[in-house]
Amino acid sequence: MNPCDLDSGASRIVRGLKDLNAVWEEASEQWNDSVSEAVHKRYVEPIGPVVKSTLDAVGRMRQLLQQAQRDLED
């Protein structure tokens, strides 16, 4: 990952969220009670919006870096 390569990190975040959701689905087949629901609501559910916000910020940062690079090339 070079200093301005935000896509590699963003891809790792997306893959991590997909992995988390897959593992949670698998675990919830065996662990399905009020405690698992509480864990899901407290720890798993909040991650989705945070990841989306993070990826949006990465997209904005990518645009700013690309514009800065274009400006420096002029």
SVG drawing of the C-alpha trace seen along z (x, -y; Angstrom):
<svg xmlns="http://www.w3.org/2000/svg" viewBox="-34 -24 38 49">
<polyline fill="none" stroke="black" stroke-width="0.4" points="0.0,0.0 1.6,-3.2 1.0,-6.4 -1.9,-7.6 -3.5,-4.1 -6.7,-4.4 -8.4,-1.6 -6.4,1.2 -7.3,0.2 -11.0,-0.4 -11.1,3.1 -9.7,4.6 -12.4,2.9 -15.2,4.1 -13.8,7.6 -13.6,7.5 -17.2,6.5 -18.3,9.2 -16.3,11.7 -17.8,10.5 -21.3,10.8 -20.7,14.3 -19.2,15.5 -22.1,13.9 -24.6,15.6 -22.9,18.9 -22.7,18.4 -26.3,17.3 -27.5,20.6 -26.3,22.2 -26.4,19.2 -29.9,17.7 -31.1,16.3 -31.6,13.0 -27.9,12.6 -26.9,13.1 -29.5,10.5 -28.1,8.1 -24.5,8.7 -25.7,8.3 -27.5,5.0 -24.6,3.6 -21.6,4.7 -22.4,6.0 -25.2,3.7 -23.4,0.4 -20.4,1.4 -22.3,1.2 -23.0,-2.6 -19.5,-3.3 -18.0,-1.4 -20.3,-3.2 -19.3,-6.6 -15.6,-5.6 -15.8,-4.5 -17.6,-7.7 -14.7,-9.6 -12.2,-7.5 -13.9,-8.4 -13.8,-12.1 -10.2,-11.9 -9.4,-10.0 -11.0,-12.9 -9.0,-15.5 -5.7,-13.6 -6.4,-13.2 -7.2,-16.9 -4.0,-17.8 -2.0,-15.5 -3.5,-17.1 -2.8,-20.6 0.9,-19.6 1.3,-18.3 0.1,-21.6"/>
</svg>
